[in-house]
């Protein structure tokens, strides 16, 4: 049987109306209904959660000189299953008052009476200082010993200090029998009036029964305006009670009168970090309206103490760690004084967890350079993690850097080996983890230096139709190289032009499609390498008005200065408009920096001022960034042609040539641009032939000569300026090279509908000195040996070749990529271009479409048909279900009507360019309109876990949407600050594992915890969601209010059937209510003031199961009662405090 208690309590309520002055109040309940003549700022209210028959003020106060509170043993009609109240409440009294209640019938045989004194609300934890009188059975000798847990005995009382109601058990307390003036144990089960008195002061509480002091409490004393609560309360922690029937408490009067204030000072304890100054509000826990009149100028350890207004400051000596103390004296307005001691613990400073970025330089082809990445890091007060203090991306100990280097954690450091032959900037990220599992990341930047042979890497660019486009083909090639030759005409016949550093491609005639050309680079040692540039010529795209930075091009003179470039003139900041602080920036977020070729660039008055490097001519470029008001950004490139007259300058050249080999020499490569060769020595110093043109010379040694040789040549610019330079040649014996790893592009022609044509893609390739990989020398995309080409053909690796089968009926250009891998795992890729030719009759393929009811829908039936010059020649004018079909030679429109849902069909016939005809069937599924899942959206989540459970998996993405862009490829789900390991608000461990979040509560924690997470789409846009975690069963009214998770089972949510819970409470007008109903019913929601007057009313339909609804109301501060009722169910009443 459920336990009941009768109670008289004073509840600390920081949200109630305040009355800072002392009050004197006497209520003898002689008047019927709501009491009158209340002190200013005070109020009465009631709870009827145990005996719902008391629903009005008259039921509680009939006007006969008494107030009545009735409870019954039936728990099925209790409105709060955790600890329901049947109470009268008076609000508006503060400390330094005497509270007195005369009542009878509260303590009954088999019942339970509580005299609960005060609530003290501190942060999010519900703490209280209580005095309770409890009873069970009659006062007999064998009930004198109170069991440790539950089984309360007759006429005893318990005091709680700092009790946490989430545990439903007292943290501290005393349990004593009630005594009389002779200190004899007595029973209160006598159906007589007794007087219960509390003297509430700032520093202590004295509790009396019939004038006899029962207990004095001196810890956790609340301050502030509170409520006196008189009545019954069920206490679930008090054990099972054998009682039954209906019981009534009779209250004779409530009396409140002020007490004389007593001045006191309370000892303080503080903890601080070494080498800092501590400022202390020592009066915070002392008597009100006092001031400091004296304090020790030096602490016990001899360190200075000073004061500013009401605060004291303490400064220990540098390096001091340990205990210290001093005293101070306060005084009130009447001259009353009190003294207290301040105890201080000075602790050593421990740097917080933090990984600091590192930078290092290593040589080309160096191996296993140890990098002490943690030397400048800190693990914080938790120390290093015992199993994984230092890890690489993905929690690994061995992986690869950004540019393919090998990295491995060895003896607390990271060993780094750059990729063979690599020179340039490489990076990797590492993670340090402390003893509690919190982590931070650092970035290591490695400069790999030294000479490396030229390597030209294949390029791919998108260009706009009929637009000359400058292509920076050197961007991904080996540094310190120049272009020495290129195809002047592309594969499609368009013009290619350029310089030693840049190539320009100009498609014409409205051509759209694929194109390509080759170019060759050379380094300073004469090493050359050739690559292919693949181009996709596309139609120009008109911006839809979103954030968009458009590339710019401009021409300036040589040695010009501060040319303003209005880069944003053709850009668009979109609907958000420009950022208020940084709408236009240069690389790295800077306002002043350098262009690619060393020019000066600076943002000035919304434009970019450009000054080329002294003497520079050619094509320069730089990148800039637009940022809108919400922080979204876009980038564009500005190309600058620096031209003008500069005198020709011929620079001496040096080349290595092979014995007995005619070798073309690009002597102009390092000379002034726009110059031509006008003369040269036709015979070298050693007597060998030199020949050439205005742009290229050829040297031909003969007779097996090996050694040094030279000749001169002269150049001239457009203005007739000439310059002469010397070419030095080293003639060497031929060296047979084993080659470097190289995959050369291939091209092949096959017939339409041909099958498994073998293509020997490696015939012109080279596996280099390492030779082919033993297990996977030749692979397709993503390491596969079966895949599809770009236009849907089948490709597979068979016996060292690639078998190719085009898609049925396909004719045109198809491509695929393959990969060579050598024995050390290094790889190179080549592209195979397949021309699929021949004529094939048109083929109409059956179609299937989903359409929305009552909606005319355009159908592209030709999309999956094959053949040349296809067009529609006929179709059914009416579908099988009788609906209209209309169209033209390229598309059809289907219009269902009358709300039809189901399947329909019709046929159509096409013809190709040769007049061949073929017919197909279109199948249609008519469906109701579907509401789109919406844009990027992270939806809040809630979950309940048990204390001590570890790594509970929370699928936070299950109710989220990444929108049209889809999830980000690298960081779709992250925690605070982009991390994958972090801590929750209450110190729990959270981590992202396989796209979900694992949660482990802090050891011993129960209650409400929370954390936030971020989802990011493929374009970098992000949204944040919040997860509320209830650790432990929902055991208190507070926990229920703060944790909502929609379910169809009332017990999972902590609700009884046909009951509701509303939060936040206190509220500023916004209310969210969860309600569990056993019926689908039309209900009325009422808000009433404490007199019963309705101040808000609304009707709604409640569904069977869990319901949730929200409202925002404008109400004066105070107390309101929410009641939900229908013709079938009374869902009960909840008290709400309005701020």
N, C-alpha and C positions, 0 to 999 in steps of 0.2 A: 504494500500500500504506500502511496506517495506520502512524503513528509510535509507538514505545514509548519510555519512559524508565524507567530505574531510579532510585530516589530514596531519600535519607535526609533526612528533614526533621524539624524541631521545630515543631509546630503550636500556636499560641496559642489556647487554648480557655477562654474565660471561664466556660463552663458546666460544665467538668469538676470533679471533686472536687479540693479545694485542699489543698496541703501547704505551709504558710508557712515551715517550717523547711528548712534545708539537708539534702540527702540524699546518701548515698554508696551506689552500687548497682553490682553487677557481675553480668552474666548471660552464662554461657558455653554455655548450651543443652545441658548434659549430661543433663538430665532429659527424659523423654518427655512431650509434651502441654503443657498450660497451666503457665507458670512459677509457682514458689512462692517463699516468703520475700521478698515484696515490701515495700518501705517503706510505712509507714502512709499511706493516702490515694492510693496508686498503683495502676495496673491495666494489663493487656495486652488488646488486641483485634486483630482482623485484618479485611482486606477481601479478597474473592476475586471481583473483577469482570472480570478478563481471562482467567483460567484456572480455570473452575469446578470442575475436578477436585480442587482443594485446598479441601476443605469442612470439615475438622476440624483441631483443634490438632495432632494426631499427624501430619497431612499436612504441616504447616509445621515441626514440631519432633519428629523421630522419636526423639531421645534419643541420637544418636551424637556429640554435641559441637558440632553445627552446626544453624543454622536455614536453611530452603530456601524460595525464592520462584521460581515457574516461570511463564513467559508463553509464548504461541504467537502466530503471525502471523494466526490466524483471528479477524477482528473480528466475525464473525456471532454469536459466543457472548459478546461483551462485554456486561455488564449496564448500563453507563453509556456511552452513545455519545458524550458530550462529552469527558470525560477520565477514563476508568476507572482504578482503582487495583488493584494486587496488592501488599498491604503488610502488615507487622507494625507495631503501634503501641503505644508505651509512654507512658502519661500520668501526670503528677504531678511535673514538674520545672519550676523557675523560673529567673529570671536569676541571674547570679553562679555559674554552674556550667560545668564542662568536660564536653562530650559527645564520646565517642569510639566509633567503630565500625570494626572490622576485617572486610573482606569482599573477595570476588573474584567475577569473572564478571558484574559489574554493567555494565562497559563492554565491548561486543563489537563486532566488525567489522560495520558495517551497522546497529548498534543505536544507542540513545540512553540516556545515564545522566544522572540529575538528582540534585543534592544540594541539595534545597529546604529552607531553614532554618526560617522561622517565619511563621505567620499572625498578623495583628493585626486583630482585629474592631473596627471603628469605626462605630457607628451602623448604618445600613442598607447602607453601601458595603463591599464585601469587599476589604480592603487587605492587602498582605503584603510582607514583606521577605524576599527569597529569595537563596540561593546555589545555583546549578545547574551541574553538570558535564555537558556534552553532547558527543556524538561522532557522526561519520559517516565511513564508510570508514576506511582506515588512515592513519597519520600520514605523509603525503607532502608534498613542498614545494609543489605547486600547490594544496593545500588550506589554505594558511596564512592567506589573506585571508578574513575572515568577511563574507559579503554583508550588506547592510543589513537585509533582511527575508527570513527563511527561509534555507534552504540552509546549515544549521549545519555547521561543519567539525570535524575531529578534535581531541580533547583540549583543548577550550576550556571556560571556565566563564563564567557570566553572573550578575550580581547585580541583583536587582530591588529598587527602593525605592518604596514606596507604589504598587504595581501594582494596577490594577483588573481583576479577572478577567472582568468582563463584556465587556471589549474583547479578551481573550485576547492582549494585547500588553503588553510592559513599558512603563511610563511613563518610567522612568529606569533606567540600568544601565550596567555596564561589561562588556566582552567581552574576555577575555584568555586566552592559552594557559596551560596548566598547565606549571610550570617545576620544575626540580630545584634542588639547592643551588648549582649553578654558573649559575643563571638561564638554563638551556638549555630549549627547548621539548621536552616529552616526550609520549609517548602512553600512555594507560592501557589500551589494548587489548592485554593481554598474558596474561590469564587467571592473574594473580598476585594474592596478597592485598595490599591497600593499606589504610593507616590514614587515615581521614577524621576530622578533629578540629575542633570549634568551641569557642572560648572566648566565652561569652555573658555580657557585663556590661551594666549598666544604660545605659551611654553608648556602647558600641561592641561590635562582633563581630569577632573574629580567626578566619580560616579557614586551616587547615593541611591539606596532603596529605603524608603520610609525613614529618611534622615540618617541612616547608618552608612558611613563611607565603606564602599566595597572595593574600589580600585582607584589608583592614580596612574595615569599614562603620561609619559614624558617624551616619547619618540614619535616621529612622523606626524606631528600635529599640523592639521590643515589650517590655512588662513583664507579668509574671503567669505563672500556671501553664499549661504547654503540653504538647504531645505530641511525642515523638520518633517519626518515621515512617520506616521502612526498606522500600524496595521499588521496584517499577516504577510508572510513571505515563505515560499517553499525553498528549502535548502537541500539540494540533491547530495551534497557531500556528507550530510549528517547521518546517513544510514537509513534503514527501513524502520518505520514506526507502526506499531500496532494500535491504530486508533480508527475511529469511524464516526459517522454522524455529522451533524451540523453544529457549528460553534459560532458564538457571537461575542465580540469584544465591545464593551461599553466604556466610552470615554467621557469623563465628567468635565474636565477642562484642560486647556493648554495655557500656560503662563510663561511669558518671556520678560526678563528684566535685566538691565545692564549690571555688570560687575566692575569693580574698581580695577583699573589696569595695574599690573605689577611689572616693574622694569627688570629685564633679564638680558644676559649675554650668553651665547652658546659657542662652545669651542668649534673651531673650523679645521678642516684638513684639506690640503692642496698638494697636487703633484705637478712638477714643472721640469723643463729640460735645461740642462747645464748651459751656462754662458748666455742666459736670457734674463729679462726682468719680468717678474710676476706682479700683475695688478689685481687686487683682491677687494671684492665688495663684502667685507666681513660682517656688515650689518644686515645682510639679506636674511639671515635666520635669527635675528635678534628682535627685541621689542621695537614696535613701530615708533616713529616720531622721536628718534634718539639721534645723537651725534657723538663722534669720537672726540674725547677730551684729553686722552693721554695714550701713549704707546711706547714700547721699548725702541729707542733709537738704534740699538744694535741687537741683533738676534743672539741666541745662545751660542752660535758659532762665531759671533763677532762681525756679521755682515750688516750693511746699512738697511734701515727701514725708513720710508718717508711716506708722506701723505699728500693727496690732492683732493680737496673737497671731502667726500665721504669714502674715498678709496685709499687703500694702503698699498705701497709698492715695496717689493723685496728684491734685492740684487745680490746674489751670492758671488764669491770670488771666482775668477776664471778657472775652470777645471774642477771646481768643487762638485763632488757627488756624495750624497748622504742625507741624513736627517737633520732638521733644524727647527727652531720654534721661537716665538716671542709672544708677549701679551699686549692687550689693549684694554682701555676702559671707556665705556660709553656713559652718557648722561641724558635723562629725559628733561622735559620742560620744567619739571618741579624740583630738579636738582637730584633726583634719584639716580644712583650709579650702579654699574655692574661691570665685572671684569671677566674676560675669557682668554684662552690661549689658542694661538694659531700654530698648527703643526704642518711642516712643509717637508716633502720628499723631493730631492733634486736627483733626477735620473740622467744618465748619459745620453747624449744625442746619437740617434741612429738615423743615417740618411735613408729616405724612402726608396722603395723599389724603383729603379730607373736604368734603362739601357741607353748609353750614349753612342752616337754614330762614330765610326772609325774610318780612316783613310790610310792607304799604304801603297807603295810602289814596288813592283817586282819586275824581273826581266822576262823577255819573251822566252817561252819554252822552259821557264823555271819550274821546279817541281816541289810540292809539299812544303811551301813556305808557311811556318806556323804564325798565326795571327792571334795575339792575346786580346780578344775582343772584350773580355770582361774586366780588363785592367782598369778601365775608367768607368765601370758600371757599379751599381750598388744593389744588393739584394734586400735591403731594408731590415726592419726589426724581426721578420720571420726567418731570416737566414736563407740558405740555399735549399732547394728541393733535394731530398735524399736520392731520388732516382733519375731525375731529368732536369738538372739545373741549367744546362745549356743545350739547346736543340736548334735544328735548321728548319726551313719551311716544311709544314706537314708533320711536325714533331719528329722528323728524321734525324739521323746522325750522319748520313752520307747522302748527298744529292748533287745537283748542278747549280752553278751560278747563272746569272742572267744571260751571259754570252757563252755558255757551254763549258765553263771551267769545272773542274772537280773540286768539291769542298767536303770536308769530313771533320767531325769533332774527335779530337785525339788529346787525351790528358788535359782536358779543360781549355783547350785552344782549338782554333779552326785551321786545319791545313788546307792551303789553296794551291791548285795547279791549273794555270790557264790552258785553254784549248790550244792544241798544237798550232804554232804559227800565228796565233792571235796577238795583235798589238792594238792598244786603245784602252777605253774605260770599261771595266766590268764591275758588277755589283752583286751582292747577295744580302739577304735579311736573316737575322738570327733572333732567337727568343731566349730570355732568361726567365726562370720560374722560381718563386720563393717557396718556403717551407709550407705555406698554406695553399699553394697552387695558383697564386696570382702571378700574372706574367706581363712582361713588357718587351718591345721589340726594338732592335737597333739596325742600322744600315751600314754596311761596309762597302766603301768605294775603293777599287783597286785600279791603279794606273799600270798597265802592262806596256813596257817600252822596249824599243829595239827595232832593227830592220827586218822587214818581211817582204817577200816577193809579191808583186802586183797580183791581185785576184779580182777579176771583174765578175760581179754577181748579176744574174738575170733580173730585169725590172719589169714591172707591170704598172701602167698608168691608165686612168680614165681621162679622156679628153672630150671637149664639147665640139659638136659638128661645126665644120667650116671655121675653126678657130685655131690660129697659130699658137702652139703651147710650148713653153720652155720646160724642158725635162732635166732635172738634176740627176742624171744617171750615175754620177760618181758618189751619191749620198751613201749607198750601201757597199761601195767598193773599198779596197784597201786604201788607206790614207797616203798622201804624198804621191799621187799618180795624176797623169794628164791623159786626155783623149788624143790619140794619134791618128785615128781613122774611123770612118763610119760609112754605112750605106747612104748614098745621097738620095736614093729613091727607096721607099718602103715596099713591102711585099705587094701592097695594093696600088703602088705607083705614085704615091704622094711624096712631096718634097721634104727632105730632111736636111737641115743646115745646122751650123754650130761653130763652137770655138773649142779650145783645149779643155774647157771646164764645163761646157753646157751644150745641149743639143736641143734644137727647136723642130717640132713636127707640125706640118700644116696640111690637114685633110681638106678637100674641096668637093664641090659638086653635090653637097648634101649627103655624102656617104655616111652610113651608120653600120657598124659591125666591128670585126676584129682586124688588126693589122700588126705588122712587126718589122723590125730592122735590127741589124747588128752593129756593134761598135767595139773598138779595141783601145785598151789603155796601156800605158807604159810607166814604170817607176823610174827613179833616178839612176838605177843600175842597168836600165835598158830592158828589164823583164817586161814582157807583154802578156796580156790576157784579153780574151774576147767574150762578150756576153750578148744576149738577145733581149731586146726591149719589146714587150707585148703591149699593144694598145687596144683599148676598147673605146670606140667612138660612139658617143651617146648624144641624144637630143638634149638641148638646154633645158634645165629645170627652173621654173619660176617659183620663187619662194612663196610659201603660203602665209607669210607674215609672222613667222616664229623667229626666235633669236637666230641670226645668220650673219656670219662674217664672210665677205666675198673677196677673193684674191684681187690684187691690184697690180698694175704695171706702169712704169714711168721711165722717162729718159732724162738724164741730167748731164751736164758738161763735166769734163775732167777738171778736178781741183775746184769744183763748185762747193759752196758752203751753205749749210742750213736751209736746204730746199724744203719747204713745208709740203707734206703729202697728206691730203685729206682722206685717210684710209677708211673712215666711217661713212663717207658720202654715199657709197653704194651698199652699205650694210643695213641691218635691221635689228633693233633691240627687242622686237616682239612685244607682246602684250604687257610684259612686266616693266618695260622701260629701262633706261640705263641705271647702273649702280651708282649710288650717291657718292661713294668715296673712290672707286677704282673702275670707271666704265671702260677705260682703254689702258692696257699695260703691254709691256714688252716681255720677252722670255724671262722666266723666273719671277714674274710679277714686278719687274723693275720698270722705272720710268726713263732710265738712261742706261744704254749698254752698247754693244757692237753688232754690226751686221755680219753675215757669213764671211765676207772678204775684208773685214776689218774696218768698215766705215763706222762713223759715229752716228747713232740714232738716239733721239730723245723725244718724249711726249711733251709738247708745248701747246697750251690752249686748245686741246682736243685734236691736234694733228701731230704727225711725226716729222720732226726735222731730220734731214739726212745729209751727211757730209761724207763723200767717198774718201778712201785712203789716198794719200798724196800720190799722184802719178798713176793711179789705178784706172784701167779701161777694161770694159767687158761687162758681164752680167753679174750683179750682186743681188742679194735677197736678204730679207729678214721676216720673222714671224711676229704677229701681234695677236692679242686676245681681247675680245669683247666680253664684258660681264654685266648681266642684267641685275635688277634690283633684288632678285631672290637668290643671287649667287650662282646661277647657271651661266656657263661660259661657252664660247665658240672661238675658234682660231682661224686665221687666214694668213696667206703669204704675199708679200710685196716683192715683185721683181723689178730691179732698177738696171737699165742699160746705161752704163757710163761711157759716153763717147766724146769725140772731139779730136782736134789735131794734136799729135804728140810726135816728136821726131823719132824716126826709126832707130832702133837699137838692136844690133845683132849680138847675141850672147854665144860664147864659145861652147862647143858641144864635145861630148866624148861618147863613143859607141864601141861595143864589143861585136866583132863579126867573125863568122866561121871561115876557115881556110877554104880558098877556091870557091867562094859562094858570093854571087851578086846580091848585095843587101841594100834595100831602100832605106834612106835616112831622112827622118822628119826634122830637119835642122831648124825649121821655123817654130817648132813647138815651144821653145823658151824665149823666142824673140818678141819684139813689140807686135801687137795685133795689127791686122790690116796691112801687112808688108808682103812683098813678093821678092823672089830671087831674080836678080838681074845679071849676075855673072858668077863664075866659079872656076877653079883650076880644073882643067880637063884631065890633068895627070897629077897623081898624088906625089908626095915626096919620094916614095919608093918606086914611082914609075907606073903605078897601076891606074886603070881607066876610071874616070869620074864622069857620069852623065846625069841628065835630069831635066826637070821642067821648072816652071816658075814657083812651084810649091813643094817639090820633092826632088832629092838627089839620090843617085845610085852609085855605090862603090863596089868595084869588082877586083879583088886580089886574085892572082893566078900563080901557077908554078909551085904550089905547096908552101908559099911563104907564110911564116908564123912570126909575129913581132909587132912593132909599133909603126904607125904611118900617120900622115896628116895631109890636109889640103885646106885652102881658104875659099870663102864664098862671100858675096856682097848682096845686101837686100836694099830695097827702096820702098818708101811709103808713098801715099797718094800725092804728097806735096813735093816729091822729088828728093827728099832727104835720104842719104845713103849711109850704110854702116857695114863694116866687114868683120867677120869672125873666123876663127880657126876650128876645124873639125879634127879631133884627135881620135885615131882608130887603134884598137888592139885586136890583131888578127890571131885567133886562137884555133887550136885543133878542135874538130867536131866532137862534142860530148853526147854520148847516147844517154838520154835521160829516161829513168824509169817512170817519170811523170808524177804528177800529183793527182789526187782523187778528182775526177771530172766527169760530169754527166752532160753530154752534148745533145741538144734538142734534135728531134727527128721529125720527118714528114713522110706520109705514105698515102696512097690513094687506093680505095677499095670500092667494090660495087654495092649498090643498094641491096639490102637483104642478104649480103654475103655473110658467111658464118666462120668464126674462129680463124680469121686470117692471122698467122704468126708474124709478129713484128720483132726483129732482132734489135731491140733498143740499145743493147750494150755494145753493139758492133763498133760504134765510133766513140765509145766511152773509155775511161781509164780508171782502174782501181788504185793506181799509184803504187808507192813502194810497199805499202802494207798488204796489198793483195785483197781479194774478195773475202767478205765475212763468211765463216764456215756454215752458219745456219740461215742467214737472211741477206744474201748479197743483193738481191733484187726484190723490191716490194712496191706495193701501190700505196695509195693514200692511207695514213694512219697505220702503216706497217702491215696492211692486209695483202693477201694474194688473190682475193676476189673482190671486185668493186664495180662501180659504174663510172662511165665517162661523163663529161659535162653535159652531153646531150642524150644521156640515158642508154648508151651502149653498154654491153657486157664486156668486161676486161678481166683477165686472169693470167697469173704467172704459171707457165707450163714449160718445163725443160729449159729454163733460162731465157725464155722469150715471153712476150705478152701476146696472148690470143685476144683478138678484137672482133666483136660482133655488133654492128650498128643496130639501133632501135628499129623495129619493124617499120618499113616504109620511109625511114628518115633519109633525106638527101641534103647535103651541105657540109659545113665545116664542124668537126667534132674535135675535142682535145681531151687529154688526160695527163696527169703527172705521175712520174715514177721516181723511186729513190734507189741510189746505189749506196751500199754500206761496206766499208772496208773492215779488215780484221780487228782494228782497234775501236770500232764503233763509230768512226767519223762518217758523215753522210753527205751526199750531193744529190740534187734533184734535176731532172730534165723534163721537158714538155714534149709530148708527141702530138702533132697536128695531123688529123685524119680527114682527107677529103672523100666524102661518100658521094659518088656520082651515079648517073643513069636515070632512066625514066621508069616510073611505076604508076599503074593506074590508081586513081583515087579510091580510098577505102573509108566508108562511113562507119564509125564505131558507136555502139549503143551508149547512151548517156543516162545518168541518174542525177536528179537535182532535188534538194529540199526547198520548198517554197512556203511562204506564210499565208495563212488563210485570208481570203478576200483581198489579195494583193497581186496586182499585175507584175510579173517577174520576167526580166529579160534573160534569155538563155543562150549562151555561146556554145551552140551545139557543134560548131566546126573545130573547137579547141583541141579535141582528141582525135580528129580525123586526119588522114594522111594523104599526100599527093600534092601535085602542083596546080595552081590556079583554081582551087576549089571554090564552089559557090552553090547556094541552095536553089534548086529548080522547082521543088514542090513540097507540100506538107499537108497534113490533115488539118482542115479548118476548124474541126471540133474534136476535142479529146474523147477518150473512151467514156468518161463521165459526163460528156456533153458541154464542156467549158470551152471558151473561145481561145483559138490559137491564131496569132497574126505574126507578120514578120516581113523580112526582105531577104536579099541574096546572101547576107552575112550573119544574121541573127534572127531568133524567134522570140515572141512574147506570149506567155501563158497566163490566163486570168481566171482563177477559180472564184466562185461567188457563193452566196447563200450560206456562209459559215461551214462549208464542207471541210471535213477532216478525213484523211485517208490516202489511198493510192490511186493514181491515174496514169494514163500513157497516151502517146500519139506517135506517128512515124513521120519521117522526112526523107527526101532524096536529094543527093548532091551530084554534081558533075565536075570533072577536072578539065584541064586545058585541052585535052584530046577528045573531050566529049563523052568519056566513059562515065557511066552512071552507077551509083550504089545507094542502098537504102539502109537506115538504122532506126531503132526505136528509142524514144525518150521516156523514161520512167520517172514519175514525179511523186514525192511524198509531201502532202499538205499538212503543215503543223501549225500549232498556235505560236504567236509571237513570243520570242524568248527575250527576257530583259538581259542586256549585256552585263557581264561581270564587272564592268566598270574599269576605271583607271587604276594605276598603282595605289594599293590600299593595304595598310597593315591594321588588322582588327585586334582589339584587346582580347586577352585570354585569361582564364581563371582555372585553377586546378587545386585539388586537395591531396596532400601527401601525409604519411605518418611520420612522427618523430623518429629519427635514426635511420630512415630510408636513405640510400645513397644512389646517385645517378639515375633519378627518375627521368624518363624521356618525355619531353613536352614537344608535341608537333605544332609549334607556333605558326607554321605556314599553312596549316590545314584550312583555315578560314580566311587567308589573305589572298591578294591578287597582285601579280606583277604587271598587269595591264598589257597593252598591245606590244610593248617592247620586249616582254619576257624577262627572265632573271638574268642578272649580271653573270658573266662567265667565270669571274674570279672571286667575287665577294657578294653573292646574292643575299646571304644572311650574316649579320655581324652583331656584336654586342657593343656596349658603350665605347666610344672612341675607336671604332673599327676593329676591336679586339675579338678573339675567339675564346679567350679565357677571361673571366672577370668575377666580381663578387656582387651578390644581390644587396638590396638596401639593408637587410638584417644580417649580412655577413655570410650568407650561404655561397657555396661554390657553384658557378654556372660555366658551361663550356658548350661550344658548338661541335657536334659529332654527327657526321653523315646527314647534314641538313636539318638536324633537330637540336634542341637545347636540352642538355642534361643538368639536373638540379639536385644538389645535396644541401640540406639545411645545416646551419651552424650547430655544432654539437650541443644538445640539450635545449635547443630553441623550440618553442611552440608559439603559435600565434599567426599573425598576418605578415607575410614577406612579399616583396615585389622586385621586379627588374624590368628594364626596357630593352628592346632589340630593334634593329634597323634592317629593312629589306631594300635592296638596290636593284634597279632594272638595268637592261643592257646598255642604256644610254647614260647611266650614272645618276638618274633621278632616284630619290630615296624617300621612304616614309618610316615612321617609328611607331611601334606598338608597345603596349604595357602588359605584363603578365603578373597577375595576383596569385600568390600561393598561400593557401591555408595549411599550416603545418599542425596536424592533430585534428581530432574531431571538433566540429563546431560546437562549443560548449557555453558560449555566452551571447547575450543579446548584442553586444558590441561586435563580436566576430561575425555574426550573421549580417549585420547592417553593412559591414565593410567588404563583404565578399559575395558577389553574385555570379552564379554560373547556371544558365538556363538548363534545366533538366525536366524530365517528366516524372520524377520520383521525388515526393516531398522530403523524404528522410535524407536523401543525398544532399539536400540544400540546408538541412537544419530546420525545416518548417514542418508543422503538423498539417494534416489535411484541413482545408478550409480555413487557412490562416495566412497572414501576410507580414512582411517586414519592410520598413522604409528607411532609406538612408540618403544623404548624410543627415545625421541628427546629433548636434544642432545643425540647422540649415539657414542659409540666407535667402531662401525662397525656391531653390531648385530641389525637387524631391524625385527619387527613383524608387519604385515600389515593386517587390516581387511577391507573388500571391499564388498559392496552390489551391485549386478548386477541384472538387469531385464532380462538378456539373458544368455543362455549358449553359450560361445563364446571363441575363441582363442585370447588371449591378449598378448601384449608385455609390459614388465616392463623395463623402462629406468631410469638410473641415469645419470644426466648431471651436469657439473660444471657451474659456473655463466656465462661463455661465451657461453653456449649452447652446448659444446662438450660432446658427449656421452662417459661416463667412465665405464658403465656397461649395459648389455642388456641380457634379458632372456624372453623366451616365456612360456606360461602355459595355461591350459584350465580352465576357470572360469565357475562354475556352477551357475545356476539361484538361487538367494537368497544370503545368507551370505557366504563369503569365507574368509579364513585366510591362510596366507603363511609367511614364515620366510626366511631370508637370512643373511649371514655374509660376509661382504665385507671389503677389506683392502684399505682404502682411506686416503689421507693426511688431516690433520685438516683444516676445513673451511666450506664452504656452498656447498651443492649439492641439486639438484632438482630431485624429483622422479615423473615420469610421467607414467601412466598406460593407454594404448589405444588399441583398437581393430578395426577391419574393420567396426564394427557396433556402438561402443560406445567409446567416449572419457571420461575416468573416472576422468580426471583432473590432477593437479600437486600439490605436497606438497614440501615445503622447509624443509631441514633437516640440522641441525648443526652437523658436525662431529668433535669429540674431538681428 
